[in-house]
């Protein structure tokens, strides 16, 4: 197909949402002419590859539990069939003070009601974690930072991590096997907004004309499609704001710091009792949403922080060494003293597309020929299979999507005017 031909569907964004949607569209109808466009040089090279790539079903919202459960089930099936995703079901562990545990009771009760598999660990059980400081928080530094004794831990069982590049590659490969087209190194600059019937009047579409999205303008020319799907993460806002549509998301920087050192080795590969891998679970410590993720293949630990107040909503994607050294490290060395002797090896930064209202994804159709897939709120990878299926069902006008392996999900739940979801209370 030449580039100047009209496609059935153009998908803007080759991250996990875009590629999963592309694959399921082609799977439902191989005759569809579907093209995925991305500004980067390959699939998943934007914010997908900058993710901590955790996977978990420990959510209080029943919708998020379904989206993650079914997606994780699909990931495990993919790996069983021989496509390596480097899934490590190491668990998710929240280290909690007494106050934090009490404040989390509503969310914990909701998880029980939603059938989430987790256990509450007492402080004595947590002492098996190499180097973890349970009790000693009486110093002036700890008092200044508001750190206090760890009283318990919440361990999610159907949780762990995945290779973000591998899962997006799986969808890309399957999409291309079905005849799908990708176009990389092509930035979408704007949507082509036209009237249904052109009259060649300056300023079209005029207020009395029926508008339509005819395709996209890019750095490599214009491409036309019957339907355009925006799965561009934080950049959806840049495309929708100019035509007066709300993406219902805000961009917020998230950073990952790769830390190495012999003092960290016990956490990486000698932490028995919490999973079959003898490694530290994906761990969220008690203060400010700081988390650590052991990565045995790279012999390192990735460190991140889900800071909120004080972190602007913007498109800043520059990593900050000072942020690690002055904000994160002082807390880390109190909770895990072995980080004193570790070194910062590298750092990256990307952006989360935050749904600031209820922390569930948005999948909606504001115009007949436009679909929006966004609002992952930092948990896009762990929901991507379900999201791709729901976006496909919305494209076809179906009331229900069938999530893996055979779970019906009402498409309108993740819409805007038809929205019917529960506010998510258990976020990092």
ZIFENHU-V516104 format. One record per backbone hydrogen bond with DSSP energy under -1.0 kcal/mol. CO is the residue of the C=O (numbers start at 1). NH is the residue of the N-H. If there is no record, write none. Layout:
co:nh
CO:NH
CO:NH
This chain:
co:nh
2:5
7:226
8:227
9:35
10:229
11:37
12:231
14:44
15:19
16:20
17:21
18:22
19:23
20:24
21:25
22:26
23:27
24:28
25:29
29:32
33:8
33:9
34:181
35:11
36:183
37:13
38:186
40:185
42:45
48:51
53:162
55:160
57:59
61:65
62:66
63:67
64:68
65:69
66:70
67:71
68:72
69:73
70:74
71:75
72:76
73:77
74:78
75:79
76:80
77:81
78:83
79:82
85:163
88:90
88:161
91:282
92:156
93:284
94:154
96:151
96:152
97:101
98:102
99:103
100:104
102:105
104:108
105:109
106:110
107:111
108:112
109:113
110:114
111:116
112:115
117:157
119:155
121:153
122:126
125:128
126:129
129:132
134:150
135:137
139:143
140:144
141:145
142:147
151:123
152:96
153:121
154:94
155:119
156:92
157:159
159:91
160:55
161:88
163:167
164:168
165:169
166:170
167:171
168:172
169:173
170:174
171:175
172:176
173:177
174:178
175:180
176:179
181:36
183:38
187:219
190:217
192:214
194:212
201:204
206:209
210:196
212:194
214:225
215:192
216:223
217:189
217:190
218:221
221:218
223:216
224:7
227:10
228:371
229:12
230:373
232:235
233:236
235:239
236:240
237:241
240:243
240:245
241:244
250:354
252:352
254:350
256:348
257:303
258:345
258:346
259:301
260:343
261:264
262:265
264:268
265:269
266:270
267:280
278:271
282:93
283:292
284:95
287:290
289:306
290:285
291:304
292:283
293:302
295:300
300:295
301:259
302:293
303:257
304:291
305:307
308:311
320:324
321:325
322:326
323:327
323:328
324:329
328:332
329:333
331:335
332:336
335:133
336:339
337:340
339:342
343:260
346:258
348:256
350:254
352:252
352:354
353:377
354:250
358:424
362:374
364:372
367:370
369:228
371:230
372:364
374:362
376:379
380:383
383:387
384:388
385:389
386:390
387:391
388:392
389:393
390:394
391:395
392:396
393:398
394:397
399:411
401:409
403:407
407:403
409:401
410:413
411:414
412:415
413:420
414:363
416:419
